[in-house]
Amino acid sequence: MIKVDYIERLTQEIAAFVALLIGKKTKEALNIIDDAYVHWLKISRQELLNLDKDEFFVLLLEEKKMQPYQLELLAEIMAEEGSIYVKEKEKLKAKHTLEKALQLFEFIDQAQALYSIRRQAKMQQIKNHLSVL
């Protein structure tokens, strides 16, 4: 029952976040994403973008001691941000952001005993974006 509650809550948070981005101009959407990083995760977007893969996971897991639901939320935020960069043809930012989102999703997928069709679909979507960058 706890896993069902967790999935339901996470799904609702992600849906509400994505709904905020619908129809927004790029700058406004990125401002919402910035606010999400700070509000939900207490991390600045720039702080994350400047880290390599090892530093990224050390920060999230050891320093910030993020739980799986927080990591999944961060992955969703980064995936949305990366999609915005893809639409805006900012290939380097898109690639960098989407790669980190994919790393998070893959980490969560391995760490949890809970299979998620939604997560698998999101990872495939990211891989598709990355294949054309």
Stockholm file with secondary structure:
# STOCKHOLM 1.0

chainA/1-133         MIKVDYIERLTQEIAAFVALLIGKKTKEALNIIDDAYVHWLKISRQELLNLDKDEFFVLLLEEKKMQPYQLELLAEIMAEEGSIYVKEKEKLKAKHTLEKALQLFEFIDQAQALYSIRRQAKMQQIKNHLSVL
#=GR chainA/1-133 SS CHHHHHHHHHHHHHHHHHHHHTTCCHHHHHHHHHHHIIIIISCCHHHHHTCCHHHHHIIIIIISCCCHHHHHHHHHHHHHHHHHHHHTTCHHHHHHHHHHHHHHHHHHHHHCSCCCHHHHHHHHHHHHHHHTC
#=GC SS_cons         CHHHHHHHHHHHHHHHHHHHHTTCCHHHHHHHHHHHIIIIISCCHHHHHTCCHHHHHIIIIIISCCCHHHHHHHHHHHHHHHHHHHHTTCHHHHHHHHHHHHHHHHHHHHHCSCCCHHHHHHHHHHHHHHHTC
//
